[in-house]
Amino acid sequence: MIELPALGWQSIVIFVVFALSLLIATYCTYAERVIAAFLQDRVGPDRAGPYGLLQPLADAVKMFTKEEFFPGGANKVLFVVGPCLAMITALMSSAVIPFGNTMSFGNNAFFLQGIEVNIGMLWIFGVVSLGVYGVMIGGWASNNKFSLLGAVRAASQNISYELAMGMSLIAVLMISGTLSLREITLQQSVAGEWQMWNIVKQPIGFLIFLVCAFAETNRTPFDLPECETELVGGYHTEYSSMKLGLYLFSEYVNIFVVSAVMSVLYFGGFNFPFQYELRDWFVNSQGWELNSAQNLITLLGTVGIFLKIFAFIFFFMWVRWTLPRFRYDQLMRLGWTILIPLAVFNIVLTGALILFGVI
């Protein structure tokens, strides 16, 4: 086996995390079309490759070869910076998500996680908050009223729903006592003792987080910033070629990231039932070394978290092709008069349950 320092192994993990984020987001465009076709009882993509599997590649060729366009009076620098910022912030947010436990090779051990910091959740919130600047800059730099209206909608929507999302997260932090996503995951399954996933302890918090996730990713029924019936194409009306592709692609990356975050916070992340019993069975009954058995459990846990992520991505797409779009006043009313008070109630309820030793 090639001997690499710990930094070398971790660098490989970082590269794989970014590559997987891009690959999954790429095929989310294909999955969107297949799921839409299934729900609407029609034929989906079937021309580009077997079963249409090369459709994302065809879309990429189309985007790269379309004409570059800059609207008259637009700020050309900011017009390019907008989609780049949206894409960069989307990719940065996946860096702290734990996709697996520890892998060991010889004397080297490393996490299946880009970077492990004790403020992982703050990192994600901070980076995601910067993403709205990409939308706002693009809409303003386009010198188009429809684009500007879409950008203003996106900014107000993201700010409004980030409040409720952050408050729903506080209840999880009260239970776990840490901002580290890795620690939150490990607390949902301790060696030798099966503990409940946070979805059991925080059903209200999860519901709030899920609704806010739809708003944060600008997905139906909260896709008001790009509402075709009112704003032509919303904040990216004037965009074409790969600059438009970056905006559309960043949306799918954000869906992947928020699905991963929900899997980690509420559904145990890379944990799965009876994982430690399975590891002990390999060691005691099959004669495996402890490191080998633990590596296998880690790989199974990685498969498990990706299955959870794919389930959430399917749910996002299912909702898009099922529910109609909200009006903008309904969107704001839901965020400020329902979700935020409900999040406050959930914090008080969680504090009371912790005080009386229920959870």
Secondary structure by P-SEA (a helix, b strand, c coil): cccccaaaaaaaaaaaaaaaaaaaaaaaaaaaaaaaaaaacccccccccccccaaaaaaaaaaaacbbbbccccaaaaaaaaaaaaaaaaaaaacccccccccccccbbbbcccccccaaaaaaaaaaaaaaaaaaaaaaacccaaaaaaaaaaaaaaaaaaaaaaaaaaaaaaaaccccaaaaaaaaccccbbbbccccccaaaaaaaaaaaaaaaccccccccccccccccccccccccaaaaaaaaaaaaaaaaaaaaaaaaccccccccaaaaaaaaaaccccccaaaaaaaaaaaaaaaaaaaaaaaaaaaaaaaacbbbbcaaaaaaaacccaaaaaaaaaaaaaaaaaaccc
